[in-house]
């Protein structure tokens, strides 16, 4: 089956230079951007109930740009001024650079993992064991970084500052795609919640990240495209490789 219509379970790109637009033009496919999950803020009142004092910590751990947004939102709502001495530990360079939206970026207090993997982030944290860490997370999160911190007796607290919830599809919303692309286990769970009788049939499925791929397999679905991998470090690179082969084998 020639793939012509694709659903990317993320918001539309903010830049016209996104590789997705190159793929649309090159392969003549239609790509819809429709998140399967959405983020809702935890209010300042709800955060206070967690009894986590932000200023009791000397370092903050961010695993996503969303976490950065909600950390500084909570600080603003609670009228907290974060000390310039606060250190920030980020899962990747792109997340670290996003801090420039809120702080004067100085490499001496911003640290990040080289690979984007949580284990790599912990290797950076392990060099700063004297710090007291606040780990900013969603209510639905990967436990890996917390297990690593606990195992190595690092002083930390978790701050739940936002929620990840299913993005509901309306009954009259069209859902007829040749390929579905997922970026989180929560997105897979949302698919099954929105379409409890979902039958894959000839629909192809692509995932980014090992936990997302496992969620597809656990759901009894067949995975066609998995990223990242050496020849395709990004989802768009993996998608292009697939479409090149798919359209070559289905010329009609």
trRosetta pair geometry for C-beta under 8 A, 3 or more apart (Angstrom, degrees):
i j d omega theta_ij theta_ji phi_ij phi_ji
1 178 6.5 -160 134 -147 119 114
1 202 5.0 84 -10 168 156 133
1 250 6.6 8 135 -108 12 159
2 178 7.8 -36 107 -154 43 161
2 246 6.5 129 -135 151 53 95
2 247 6.3 67 -143 -107 100 60
2 250 3.6 -163 -71 120 88 134
2 252 7.1 -151 -25 74 141 60
3 6 6.7 49 167 -68 112 96
3 29 6.6 3 123 -116 84 130
3 178 4.3 173 -134 119 68 133
3 179 5.0 29 -148 -29 130 121
3 204 6.3 -48 -90 24 127 136
3 242 7.7 18 24 131 153 106
3 243 6.5 -102 69 -110 122 81
3 246 5.2 6 13 146 106 154
3 247 7.7 -83 47 -59 80 79
4 28 7.7 -34 -137 114 83 85
4 29 5.7 -168 -159 -126 37 74
4 30 6.5 31 149 18 73 90
4 178 5.8 96 37 -4 60 147
5 29 7.0 -176 -77 -170 25 85
5 30 4.9 -10 -113 65 72 105
5 32 7.6 18 -176 -4 88 103
5 176 7.0 31 95 109 152 72
5 177 5.1 -129 115 -130 97 61
5 178 5.2 115 54 5 71 94
5 179 7.5 170 92 28 47 77
6 29 5.8 36 -3 157 112 129
6 30 7.0 171 26 88 70 53
6 31 4.7 -18 71 -109 105 74
6 32 7.2 -178 91 26 53 67
6 177 6.3 81 -129 -163 18 114
6 178 6.7 -50 -73 61 59 85
6 179 4.5 -19 -114 70 84 106
6 180 7.8 176 -160 -80 62 25
6 181 6.7 31 178 -14 104 111
6 239 7.7 66 -148 -152 160 129
7 31 7.8 158 -92 -158 20 59
7 32 5.2 -21 -111 68 68 100
7 34 5.9 -42 -159 40 101 110
7 175 7.9 4 -65 -144 155 74
7 177 4.4 -74 -14 -89 105 164
7 179 7.2 -176 28 94 65 57
7 180 5.1 -9 64 -115 106 67
7 181 6.8 -169 94 23 56 76
8 20 7.0 -47 -36 -121 164 141
8 31 5.9 24 -10 -176 113 105
8 32 7.1 -178 26 87 73 46
8 33 5.1 -26 72 -107 104 68
8 34 7.5 124 71 27 53 59
8 181 4.8 -12 -115 60 61 125
9 34 6.6 -39 -115 84 52 63
9 35 5.8 77 177 -134 65 36
9 36 4.4 -16 -154 -9 125 101
9 37 7.7 58 163 10 112 77
9 180 7.1 37 -35 -177 109 85
9 181 6.1 -159 9 88 82 65
9 182 5.3 13 33 -106 140 55
9 183 6.3 -156 80 10 98 90
9 187 4.7 108 132 -158 150 135
10 33 6.0 -53 82 -156 63 99
10 35 6.0 36 -130 -87 19 81
10 181 7.9 -47 -2 102 97 109
10 183 6.1 46 -64 -2 109 144
11 33 6.0 49 169 152 21 123
11 35 5.7 -8 -54 -43 66 115
12 33 4.2 153 -78 63 61 153
13 16 7.9 147 109 -78 116 20
13 18 3.4 -26 -165 -59 171 156
13 20 5.9 179 -24 35 134 125
13 21 7.3 -104 49 -28 145 101
13 33 7.5 -156 -12 -80 62 158
15 18 5.3 136 78 -44 83 81
16 21 6.6 -8 -173 1 56 168
17 21 7.7 -130 -164 42 9 128
18 21 5.3 98 73 -2 84 97
18 22 7.9 -151 106 0 52 85
18 236 7.9 -169 170 -84 78 151
19 22 5.2 -51 -156 35 51 116
19 23 6.3 54 147 -23 74 101
19 234 7.5 97 39 112 155 143
19 236 3.8 95 96 162 132 159
19 237 7.7 -18 153 -53 164 60
19 240 7.6 -77 164 -43 119 126
20 23 5.6 -54 -153 34 35 114
20 24 6.5 41 149 -23 66 101
20 31 5.8 -135 -179 102 111 166
20 236 6.1 -111 -63 -108 63 118
21 24 5.5 -44 -148 30 37 116
21 25 6.5 32 155 -13 64 105
22 25 6.0 -60 -151 41 31 107
22 26 5.9 24 156 -17 68 115
23 26 5.8 -58 -135 42 28 107
23 27 5.8 -16 179 19 67 114
23 29 6.8 -29 140 45 90 118
23 31 7.2 65 91 -39 113 143
23 236 6.5 -142 -36 -157 134 94
23 239 6.2 4 -127 113 158 119
23 240 5.8 -124 -103 -84 108 88
23 243 6.8 119 -160 24 105 161
24 27 7.2 -78 -133 53 12 80
24 28 7.6 55 175 -108 49 11
24 29 5.9 -106 -121 67 54 73
24 30 7.4 54 -135 -109 100 25
24 31 5.6 -102 -82 9 106 112
25 28 7.8 13 -173 -67 19 47
26 240 7.8 23 79 -131 145 103
27 240 7.9 -166 -34 -128 132 67
27 243 4.8 -30 -112 161 162 138
27 244 7.9 -105 -90 -70 121 51
27 247 6.1 -152 -146 -43 102 152
29 243 6.8 -92 -31 -130 142 138
32 177 7.5 -113 36 -92 116 122
34 167 7.9 -170 163 109 77 139
35 38 5.9 107 112 -73 134 72
35 167 5.3 97 106 -7 87 162
35 187 7.7 -104 -169 -111 64 106
36 166 7.1 -41 158 -147 73 68
36 167 5.6 -178 175 42 22 106
36 182 7.2 -20 18 -118 144 91
36 186 7.6 166 102 119 102 72
36 187 4.1 102 62 -148 128 77
36 188 7.9 91 109 -35 158 21
36 190 3.9 151 159 85 101 136
36 191 5.9 -33 -142 -52 146 74
36 194 7.5 -121 -148 -4 93 137
37 164 5.5 11 173 -177 131 92
37 165 6.6 153 -158 79 80 32
37 166 6.2 -59 -108 -109 69 33
37 167 5.6 -166 -107 -13 10 97
37 184 6.7 -52 17 69 146 132
37 186 4.8 43 -79 123 153 114
37 187 5.4 -100 -12 -81 108 66
37 190 5.4 -155 -66 -38 77 149
38 164 7.8 162 81 -151 30 53
38 165 6.0 -28 65 66 77 83
38 166 8.0 12 22 117 80 15
38 167 4.6 100 -20 -80 100 102
39 66 5.7 -153 -96 -158 167 137
39 70 7.9 -120 163 -55 130 131
39 138 7.2 -101 -126 -109 99 124
39 162 5.1 11 -174 164 106 130
39 163 6.9 149 -157 75 55 48
39 164 6.0 -28 -100 -97 70 61
39 165 7.8 141 -106 21 21 77
40 162 6.6 159 79 -167 39 79
40 163 4.6 -17 61 59 93 103
40 165 5.8 16 -1 6 116 123
41 70 6.1 178 -124 -124 85 107
41 73 6.6 -87 -131 116 132 150
41 161 7.5 -35 -153 157 70 69
41 162 5.5 -49 -114 -110 42 84
41 163 7.8 -16 60 17 4 82
42 46 4.8 -120 -177 90 87 127
42 47 5.4 109 124 -62 114 87
42 70 7.3 71 32 -175 87 129
42 74 7.5 5 81 -87 93 119
42 139 7.8 131 -67 -46 120 103
42 160 5.9 111 -52 123 162 81
42 161 5.2 -138 40 -163 118 28
42 162 5.7 -126 -6 -78 87 28
42 163 6.4 115 -60 -29 83 86
43 46 4.6 96 54 8 79 101
43 47 6.9 -141 97 -6 42 86
43 77 7.7 -135 -170 157 60 160
44 47 5.5 -54 -146 36 33 113
44 48 6.4 40 153 -26 65 101
44 74 6.1 148 -98 -146 76 71
44 77 4.1 -147 -57 124 129 124
44 78 5.0 170 -144 -64 122 86
45 48 5.8 -50 -153 28 30 113
45 49 7.1 35 148 -23 60 101
46 49 5.7 -50 -160 25 37 116
46 50 7.6 43 144 -24 61 95
47 50 5.7 -45 -167 18 45 115
47 52 7.3 -77 176 51 82 102
47 74 5.5 87 -52 -142 174 127
47 78 7.4 -91 82 -55 132 133
47 159 7.1 28 -150 -166 105 95
47 160 7.6 -161 -111 77 75 66
47 161 6.4 26 -100 -109 123 69
48 51 7.5 42 168 -70 48 44
48 78 7.6 154 -67 -108 98 124
50 159 6.8 126 111 -131 155 60
50 160 6.4 173 -90 36 149 91
52 134 7.0 116 170 -132 121 109
52 157 5.1 169 -131 139 109 138
52 158 7.5 -105 -94 82 150 40
52 159 5.0 -164 112 -95 157 87
53 56 4.0 74 90 -10 109 116
53 57 7.7 164 97 -14 69 82
54 57 6.4 -70 -175 28 40 107
54 74 7.5 158 -64 113 142 117
54 75 6.6 -155 140 -94 173 90
54 78 7.7 136 7 81 134 147
54 80 5.6 59 65 175 139 163
54 82 7.3 -73 143 -96 123 92
54 134 6.3 21 -134 -92 61 169
54 159 7.2 43 -91 -94 83 154
55 80 6.5 -152 -44 -158 106 116
55 82 7.6 -156 -93 -115 81 55
55 83 7.3 100 -137 -16 91 104
56 132 6.7 -80 136 124 73 144
56 157 8.0 42 85 10 117 141
57 60 6.7 96 118 -71 134 68
57 86 7.9 54 105 -132 83 100
57 131 7.9 46 -176 167 77 89
57 132 4.8 -135 -131 109 60 93
57 133 6.3 36 -156 -172 119 9
57 134 4.1 -146 5 -30 177 102
57 157 7.0 -120 -73 35 124 105
58 85 7.4 -46 -152 122 86 99
58 86 6.8 -167 -172 -124 41 56
58 87 6.4 27 142 20 77 100
58 131 4.8 -132 82 -148 110 82
58 132 5.1 91 14 41 89 80
58 133 7.9 -50 60 -70 69 42
59 86 6.9 149 -100 -171 34 68
59 87 4.1 -27 -107 72 92 98
59 88 7.1 -178 -159 -77 73 23
59 89 6.0 37 172 -10 117 107
59 128 6.9 109 -66 127 163 135
59 131 4.1 24 -2 172 130 141
59 132 6.9 154 27 71 82 41
59 133 5.0 -35 83 -102 101 70
59 134 7.2 179 93 22 49 70
60 71 6.5 88 -173 -151 148 154
60 86 6.5 21 -5 173 104 116
60 87 7.5 176 22 89 63 51
60 88 5.4 -15 64 -113 93 70
60 89 7.2 -175 89 28 43 73
60 133 7.2 136 -106 -159 19 68
60 134 4.9 -25 -111 67 72 97
60 135 7.9 154 -164 -89 55 25
60 136 6.2 23 -175 -20 103 111
61 89 4.9 -24 -107 73 71 104
61 90 7.8 167 -159 -82 50 33
61 121 7.5 98 -154 161 108 129
61 125 7.2 2 -98 -89 121 133
61 133 5.5 32 -23 -174 110 118
61 134 7.0 -169 19 88 76 44
61 135 4.4 -16 60 -111 120 70
61 136 6.7 -175 79 18 61 72
61 145 6.9 172 155 160 146 144
61 156 7.6 -2 1 -139 132 131
62 65 7.9 61 166 -84 126 25
62 67 4.7 171 -143 93 84 125
62 68 5.3 30 -136 -62 148 84
62 71 7.3 -86 -92 -16 108 146
62 88 6.6 3 2 -172 114 98
62 89 7.2 165 23 84 68 51
62 90 4.9 -14 67 -110 102 77
62 91 6.8 -110 105 -5 63 85
62 95 5.7 -173 114 162 113 124
62 99 7.9 172 22 -71 160 104
62 136 5.7 -4 -100 52 66 117
63 67 6.1 84 47 -10 64 153
63 90 7.9 168 -85 -156 24 55
63 91 4.7 63 -135 -38 55 134
63 95 7.5 -75 173 -137 16 166
63 118 7.1 -1 -121 -99 117 99
63 121 7.6 -74 -101 -44 80 176
63 135 7.9 32 -20 -169 107 91
63 136 7.7 -162 16 78 79 75
63 137 6.9 27 28 -100 124 78
63 141 7.6 111 58 -153 151 113
63 142 7.4 -158 178 45 161 110
63 145 6.7 -144 -76 -11 128 154
64 67 4.7 111 62 -3 79 100
64 68 7.5 -136 104 -3 53 82
64 91 7.3 8 -53 23 45 134
64 95 6.5 -118 -141 -117 15 125
65 68 5.4 -48 -158 30 43 116
65 69 6.7 47 147 -21 69 100
65 94 7.7 -58 -57 129 114 89
65 95 5.7 -139 -62 -123 69 74
65 98 4.6 -118 -120 -160 101 174
66 69 5.7 -51 -154 32 36 114
66 70 6.4 21 156 -9 68 109
66 138 7.5 13 108 -60 130 110
66 162 6.4 -102 153 59 108 159
67 70 6.1 -63 -145 43 30 102
67 71 6.1 37 156 -27 66 107
67 136 4.1 129 -173 112 111 115
67 137 6.8 -12 -109 -86 123 27
67 138 7.7 -105 -81 -38 89 75
67 161 6.9 104 -144 57 65 124
67 162 7.5 -138 -98 22 51 120
68 71 5.8 -53 -145 30 28 114
68 72 6.6 13 163 -5 63 107
68 95 7.1 170 -31 -172 128 83
68 98 5.6 153 47 112 164 116
68 99 6.2 -128 -139 -88 139 65
68 101 7.4 103 135 53 129 119
68 102 6.9 -164 170 6 103 138
68 136 7.7 125 -66 89 36 154
69 72 6.6 -73 -157 43 24 98
69 73 6.1 25 151 -23 65 113
70 73 5.2 -48 -138 36 37 118
70 74 6.2 42 159 -22 67 101
70 136 7.0 162 80 -179 100 123
70 161 4.0 144 132 129 120 117
70 162 4.4 -117 -88 -40 164 114
71 74 6.1 -56 -153 34 26 108
71 75 6.5 25 150 -18 62 107
71 136 4.9 -54 -72 -108 113 157
71 159 7.5 85 -108 99 87 139
71 161 6.0 -123 -73 -48 53 179
72 75 5.3 -47 -144 36 38 116
72 76 6.3 42 154 -21 65 102
72 102 4.7 -120 -90 -127 158 148
73 76 5.8 -56 -152 35 30 110
73 77 6.3 25 153 -16 66 108
73 161 7.7 134 62 173 102 119
74 77 5.8 -57 -144 40 31 109
74 78 6.0 10 162 -2 67 114
74 80 7.7 0 121 29 74 127
74 159 7.8 -165 72 165 170 129
74 161 5.4 -94 -36 -137 139 116
75 78 6.2 -69 -141 50 24 97
75 80 4.3 -96 -150 68 75 103
75 81 7.7 115 176 -80 111 18
75 82 5.9 -33 -141 -38 152 105
76 79 7.4 23 -177 -77 31 38
76 80 7.9 -74 -44 42 20 73
82 86 5.2 -36 170 -8 104 153
82 103 7.9 -66 86 -89 129 120
83 86 5.1 131 71 -33 79 88
84 104 8.0 -1 -135 47 105 109
85 109 7.3 -158 -165 -115 33 140
86 109 6.9 88 92 175 47 131
87 109 4.8 -129 -111 -163 64 79
87 110 7.6 -173 -162 -74 63 31
87 111 7.0 16 175 2 105 107
87 128 7.1 -124 122 176 162 159
87 131 6.3 -81 53 -119 134 146
88 96 7.1 142 115 -130 114 79
88 99 5.9 113 118 -104 167 154
88 103 7.8 171 -23 39 147 155
88 109 6.5 65 16 137 80 81
88 110 4.9 -9 66 -113 104 71
88 111 7.1 173 91 28 54 66
89 111 5.0 -15 -111 71 70 102
89 112 7.3 158 -165 -84 48 44
89 121 6.5 110 157 -173 103 97
89 124 6.2 167 -145 104 109 120
89 125 5.6 60 -159 -80 162 91
89 128 7.7 -159 -73 53 130 139
89 133 7.4 -34 28 -128 133 118
90 93 7.7 118 99 -91 123 17
90 95 4.2 -174 -177 101 120 108
90 96 3.9 -174 49 -69 149 78
90 99 7.3 -125 -58 -34 141 120
90 110 7.0 4 0 -172 115 89
90 111 7.1 167 23 88 71 49
90 112 4.3 -23 72 -101 94 96
90 113 7.5 -129 100 12 57 75
90 121 7.4 -114 112 -124 26 116
91 95 5.5 53 49 25 80 155
91 112 7.0 -2 75 -151 18 86
91 113 5.8 -28 -170 29 39 118
91 116 6.0 50 144 -152 92 51
91 117 7.8 -159 -171 73 94 9
91 118 6.5 -35 -128 -90 109 60
91 121 5.0 -49 -115 -70 57 139
92 95 4.9 98 57 8 78 101
92 96 7.0 -138 99 -5 42 90
92 112 5.9 21 145 -178 11 120
92 113 6.2 -44 -83 66 45 86
92 115 7.9 -89 -106 94 89 28
92 116 4.1 15 -87 -101 119 79
93 96 5.4 -56 -147 38 35 115
93 97 6.2 35 156 -21 69 104
93 112 5.1 144 -80 108 48 152
93 114 7.8 30 -37 -124 104 40
94 97 5.8 -50 -144 35 30 111
94 98 6.8 43 150 -30 59 100
95 98 5.6 -49 -158 21 34 119
95 99 7.9 51 145 -31 57 88
95 112 6.8 159 66 -124 92 125
96 99 6.0 -36 -175 2 43 116
96 110 5.2 120 -164 167 108 116
96 111 7.5 -134 -111 88 134 18
96 112 4.0 -90 -40 -55 138 136
97 100 6.0 -20 178 -4 57 114
97 105 7.3 18 -135 -124 49 154
98 101 6.0 -19 174 0 62 114
99 102 6.0 -73 -168 48 56 94
99 103 5.4 -25 161 40 96 106
99 105 6.0 123 93 -99 100 95
99 110 6.1 -164 53 -116 156 135
100 103 7.1 -84 -111 64 27 61
100 105 4.6 -33 -89 -40 86 127
105 110 6.2 -24 -157 -7 78 154
106 109 5.3 47 81 25 101 95
106 110 6.6 143 76 1 48 100
107 110 5.9 -76 -124 56 33 92
111 124 5.0 167 153 168 123 134
111 125 8.0 153 102 -69 139 55
111 128 7.6 -178 3 -9 165 144
112 121 7.4 -43 -161 -111 46 84
112 124 7.1 161 103 -49 7 173
113 116 6.4 179 95 -55 111 17
113 117 6.5 -123 146 56 148 55
113 118 7.8 -151 -24 -116 167 15
113 120 3.7 108 -162 112 123 101
113 121 4.0 -78 -40 -70 129 60
113 123 7.2 98 -116 46 98 95
113 124 5.9 -132 -77 -10 68 126
114 120 5.9 -111 43 177 71 138
115 120 4.5 147 38 -31 103 165
116 120 7.3 40 41 53 24 136
117 120 4.5 90 66 4 87 106
117 121 7.2 -150 98 -7 46 84
118 121 5.3 -49 -150 33 40 116
118 122 6.5 42 151 -21 67 100
118 142 6.7 -145 -49 113 154 135
118 144 4.6 108 90 102 154 125
118 145 4.7 -116 -165 -65 121 90
118 148 7.2 176 141 0 103 143
119 122 5.7 -51 -152 33 34 112
119 123 6.8 42 148 -26 62 98
119 144 7.4 -69 -55 161 74 125
119 148 7.1 173 -111 -88 59 150
120 123 5.6 -43 -154 23 37 116
120 124 7.3 38 148 -15 61 97
121 124 5.9 -56 -164 32 38 110
121 125 6.5 35 144 -17 69 107
121 145 6.6 -23 84 -112 127 117
122 125 5.2 -53 -145 39 42 114
122 126 6.0 52 154 -32 71 100
122 145 6.4 -173 -64 -133 104 74
122 148 4.4 -62 -111 143 155 150
122 149 7.3 -136 -122 -60 109 67
122 152 7.8 137 -176 12 117 146
123 126 5.7 -43 -146 25 30 118
123 127 7.6 33 152 -20 54 98
124 127 6.2 -58 -170 26 37 109
124 128 7.5 0 146 8 65 108
125 128 6.0 -81 -158 52 41 93
125 129 7.8 85 149 -79 70 57
125 131 7.9 -104 -155 53 80 125
125 133 7.2 10 -146 -80 124 150
125 149 7.4 -49 130 -95 152 90
125 154 6.7 16 148 -125 120 158
126 129 6.5 9 -160 -61 42 97
126 152 6.5 -66 -109 171 98 164
126 154 7.9 -97 -96 -75 57 126
128 131 4.9 19 144 -6 102 119
129 152 7.6 -110 -115 143 115 112
129 154 6.2 -115 -136 -110 77 85
131 155 7.5 -158 104 64 47 99
132 155 4.8 -49 -117 111 70 120
132 156 7.2 165 -173 -89 53 43
133 149 7.0 -113 64 -134 144 139
133 154 6.4 12 14 149 129 114
133 155 6.7 142 18 94 77 62
133 156 3.9 -22 72 -107 100 97
133 157 7.5 -180 95 27 60 55
134 156 7.1 172 -81 -157 21 77
134 157 5.8 -16 -114 66 67 88
134 158 8.0 125 -165 -122 57 14
134 159 5.3 20 -179 -12 103 123
135 145 6.6 167 -141 114 139 124
135 146 6.7 -179 91 -84 169 85
135 149 7.3 -123 -50 -22 141 163
135 156 5.7 41 -19 176 106 126
135 157 7.2 -165 23 92 79 38
135 158 5.1 -35 70 -109 102 64
135 159 6.9 168 76 21 45 74
136 159 5.2 -26 -103 71 61 105
136 161 5.6 -17 -156 10 95 129
137 141 4.2 -13 -173 -77 123 162
137 158 5.9 -29 24 -163 122 103
137 159 7.2 139 25 73 70 52
137 160 6.0 -40 80 -101 81 61
137 161 7.5 125 59 20 33 80
138 141 5.2 153 59 -63 76 94
138 160 7.0 40 178 -148 18 81
138 161 7.9 -69 -89 59 43 62
138 162 5.3 -47 -108 86 79 82
138 163 6.2 108 -164 -131 90 19
138 164 4.5 44 170 -21 149 103
139 160 5.3 58 -80 -157 66 129
139 162 7.7 -121 -10 103 80 41
139 163 4.8 3 10 -117 122 75
139 164 6.7 -152 52 23 80 74
140 163 7.6 69 1 -163 89 60
140 164 4.5 -90 45 55 115 117
140 186 5.6 102 120 -84 149 128
142 145 7.0 76 101 3 96 89
142 211 6.7 -123 -102 -53 116 167
143 146 5.2 -67 -164 48 63 113
143 147 5.6 65 140 -29 90 104
144 147 5.9 -60 -150 34 28 110
144 148 6.5 26 156 -18 64 107
145 148 5.7 -54 -151 36 33 113
145 149 6.4 34 152 -20 66 105
146 149 5.7 -54 -149 36 33 111
146 150 6.2 32 154 -18 66 107
146 156 7.8 -147 -128 97 70 138
146 158 6.8 -4 -104 -74 125 122
147 150 5.7 -54 -144 39 30 111
147 151 6.0 34 157 -23 65 109
148 151 5.8 -53 -143 35 27 113
148 152 6.4 2 164 3 62 113
149 152 6.5 -76 -149 50 24 93
149 154 4.2 -85 -158 57 79 120
149 156 5.0 -23 171 18 147 145
150 153 7.5 27 -179 -73 32 35
150 154 7.6 -69 -53 40 21 81
160 163 7.9 43 170 -74 107 67
164 184 7.9 -94 -174 135 149 155
164 186 5.2 -34 141 -151 129 169
166 186 7.7 -146 -80 173 65 89
166 189 7.1 -107 -86 110 108 90
166 190 4.1 163 -132 -117 89 94
166 193 5.1 -54 -129 74 160 150
166 194 7.0 -175 177 -47 122 92
167 190 6.2 33 33 -164 69 147
168 194 6.6 159 -142 -103 48 101
169 173 4.8 -127 -176 64 89 141
169 175 6.6 28 -173 -62 155 131
169 194 4.6 71 18 -160 110 133
169 195 7.7 5 43 -46 142 89
170 173 4.5 111 57 -26 79 105
175 195 7.2 -154 128 -72 162 137
177 180 5.8 107 96 -66 137 77
177 203 6.6 67 92 -134 76 111
178 202 7.6 -35 -143 117 74 95
178 203 6.5 -167 -163 -125 27 62
178 204 6.4 19 148 21 70 97
179 203 7.0 168 -86 -170 27 71
179 204 4.4 -18 -106 71 82 102
179 205 7.4 174 -156 -82 61 24
179 206 6.4 26 -180 -6 105 108
179 224 7.7 -94 -127 63 96 142
179 225 8.0 28 -157 11 119 130
180 191 7.3 76 173 -110 153 143
180 203 6.3 29 -6 167 104 117
180 204 7.4 178 24 90 63 53
180 205 5.2 -16 65 -113 94 72
180 206 7.2 -175 91 29 46 71
181 205 7.9 159 -86 -163 34 51
181 206 4.5 -16 -110 71 78 107
181 207 7.5 173 -159 -81 56 31
181 208 7.6 38 179 -17 94 97
181 225 7.8 -32 -108 75 88 126
181 235 6.5 94 -171 -175 131 130
181 239 7.2 -20 -94 -85 140 122
182 187 4.4 174 -148 100 96 129
182 188 5.5 55 -161 -61 161 81
182 191 7.5 -70 -87 -28 129 133
182 205 7.1 -1 4 -171 109 97
182 206 7.2 168 24 89 65 55
182 207 5.0 -18 69 -109 92 78
182 208 7.4 -156 99 22 51 72
182 212 5.3 -177 116 -174 103 122
182 215 7.7 -110 128 79 148 123
182 216 7.0 161 48 -64 143 111
183 187 6.1 78 47 -4 62 152
183 207 7.5 165 -85 -158 28 61
183 208 4.9 -4 -119 51 72 112
183 209 6.8 75 -166 10 54 119
183 212 6.2 -94 177 -92 15 159
183 235 7.4 -55 -91 -67 99 150
184 187 4.7 108 60 -4 79 99
184 188 7.5 -141 101 0 51 82
184 209 7.3 18 -92 55 46 146
184 211 7.7 -2 -150 96 52 108
184 212 5.7 -91 -109 -89 9 109
185 188 5.5 -52 -156 34 42 114
185 189 6.4 44 147 -20 70 103
185 211 5.4 -68 -39 142 114 98
185 212 5.7 -140 -56 -99 57 53
185 214 7.6 -25 -92 74 112 86
185 215 3.8 168 -124 -69 83 147
186 189 5.4 -50 -147 37 36 114
186 190 6.3 41 151 -24 65 103
187 190 5.6 -51 -149 33 32 114
187 191 6.8 41 149 -24 62 98
187 212 7.2 10 49 -132 111 112
188 191 5.6 -46 -156 25 35 115
188 192 6.8 25 151 -10 64 104
188 212 6.6 156 -28 -155 121 72
188 215 4.1 152 48 131 157 124
188 216 5.9 -130 -118 -70 139 62
188 219 6.1 -147 169 -27 118 145
189 192 5.9 -60 -153 41 34 106
189 193 6.2 34 149 -21 68 108
189 215 7.2 -77 -40 -169 78 131
190 193 5.4 -54 -142 37 34 112
190 194 6.0 29 160 -14 68 108
191 194 6.2 -62 -146 41 24 104
191 195 6.2 -34 173 38 63 103
191 198 6.4 26 152 -60 94 168
192 195 6.9 -74 -124 68 23 67
192 196 6.5 58 173 -107 63 49
192 198 6.4 -105 -108 20 56 131
192 219 6.2 -142 -65 -136 136 129
193 196 7.1 6 -145 -68 21 81
195 198 3.9 80 117 -65 112 100
200 203 5.1 -124 -168 55 63 100
200 205 7.1 -60 -137 -30 121 119
200 221 5.4 138 -67 -138 140 92
200 222 6.2 150 135 27 162 91
204 224 4.2 -39 -159 19 95 160
204 225 7.0 55 161 -6 113 100
204 242 7.8 154 159 172 152 140
205 216 5.8 161 133 -143 143 140
205 221 5.9 45 2 145 163 125
205 222 6.7 142 30 87 114 56
205 223 5.6 -78 89 -116 105 51
205 224 5.7 131 52 14 52 92
205 225 7.5 -155 107 34 41 78
206 223 7.7 98 -109 -162 27 78
206 224 6.3 -56 -70 71 68 89
206 225 3.5 -13 -112 69 96 114
206 226 7.3 -161 -153 -68 63 32
206 227 7.3 19 180 5 102 101
206 235 7.0 111 142 -155 125 96
206 238 6.7 151 -157 116 125 122
206 239 6.6 33 -146 -87 172 85
206 242 7.3 -122 -88 -6 128 165
207 212 4.2 -177 -170 118 116 109
207 213 4.5 170 87 -76 144 65
207 215 7.8 162 -128 52 147 94
207 216 5.7 -131 -49 -18 141 136
207 223 6.2 -46 7 -137 116 119
207 225 7.3 162 21 92 53 69
207 226 5.8 -4 61 -116 89 67
207 227 7.3 -173 95 37 48 67
208 212 6.1 33 66 49 45 152
208 227 5.0 -25 -109 80 74 94
208 228 6.9 41 -150 -36 83 66
208 235 4.7 -58 -72 -75 126 110
208 238 8.0 176 -89 29 84 145
209 212 4.5 82 72 9 97 108
209 213 6.9 -164 94 -9 49 87
209 228 7.9 33 -69 2 44 76
210 213 5.6 -56 -149 36 33 113
210 214 6.3 32 155 -19 66 106
211 214 5.6 -52 -148 36 33 113
211 215 6.5 41 150 -26 64 102
212 215 5.6 -49 -151 29 34 115
212 216 6.9 37 150 -19 62 99
213 216 5.8 -53 -158 30 34 112
213 217 6.7 29 149 -14 66 105
213 223 5.9 51 -149 -125 84 162
213 226 5.2 39 -104 -127 134 115
214 217 5.6 -55 -149 39 38 110
214 218 6.0 40 152 -22 69 106
215 218 5.6 -52 -142 37 30 113
215 219 6.4 29 155 -19 62 107
216 219 5.8 -61 -153 36 29 109
216 221 4.9 -82 -175 72 80 110
216 222 7.9 -49 155 83 112 11
216 223 5.0 101 108 -73 143 105
217 220 7.8 51 176 -68 35 19
217 221 7.3 -103 -84 58 24 65
217 223 6.5 -45 -61 -18 82 121
223 226 5.9 46 154 -61 127 102
224 242 7.1 85 136 -138 106 139
225 238 5.2 129 179 150 112 115
225 239 6.8 68 174 -87 163 54
225 242 5.0 -50 -90 -63 128 149
226 229 6.6 74 103 -37 84 120
226 238 7.3 -128 82 -153 25 151
227 232 5.2 -88 -110 119 107 108
227 233 7.4 86 -168 159 104 12
227 234 6.6 4 172 127 144 18
227 235 5.1 175 67 -94 149 51
227 237 7.1 134 -125 67 139 88
227 238 3.8 -125 -63 -26 124 150
228 232 6.6 -158 -149 105 58 66
228 233 4.7 18 -152 -152 122 44
228 234 6.7 8 -102 -61 100 23
228 238 7.6 -144 -116 -43 43 124
229 232 5.3 31 55 52 85 85
229 233 7.6 -126 59 -78 32 40
229 238 7.1 92 27 -93 98 114
230 233 7.5 -2 -150 -65 19 80
231 237 7.7 -164 132 145 58 119
231 241 7.0 83 127 -88 111 159
232 237 4.2 179 -146 110 73 102
232 238 3.7 104 158 -74 145 72
232 241 5.6 -97 -79 3 129 139
233 237 6.1 42 44 40 57 151
234 237 4.5 98 56 4 83 102
234 238 7.0 -149 94 -3 46 85
235 238 5.7 -57 -150 39 34 110
235 239 6.1 36 152 -23 68 108
236 239 5.5 -51 -143 36 33 114
236 240 6.3 35 157 -21 65 103
237 240 5.9 -53 -149 34 29 109
237 241 6.6 30 153 -18 62 105
238 241 5.9 -54 -151 35 32 111
238 242 6.4 30 153 -18 65 108
239 242 5.7 -58 -151 38 31 111
239 243 6.2 26 156 -17 68 109
240 243 5.8 -55 -141 39 31 107
240 244 6.2 39 158 -26 65 105
241 244 5.9 -52 -150 29 27 115
241 245 6.8 17 156 -8 61 107
242 245 6.2 -67 -157 42 31 104
242 246 5.8 27 153 -21 70 116
243 246 5.4 -55 -133 42 32 113
243 247 5.8 24 169 -13 69 109
244 247 6.6 -59 -142 40 18 100
244 248 6.3 21 154 -22 56 114
245 248 5.6 -58 -147 35 29 115
245 249 6.3 15 160 -8 66 110
246 249 6.3 -67 -150 43 25 100
246 250 6.1 -21 165 23 65 114
247 250 6.2 -73 -128 62 29 82
247 251 7.2 75 168 -96 62 48
248 251 7.3 -1 -165 -68 24 85
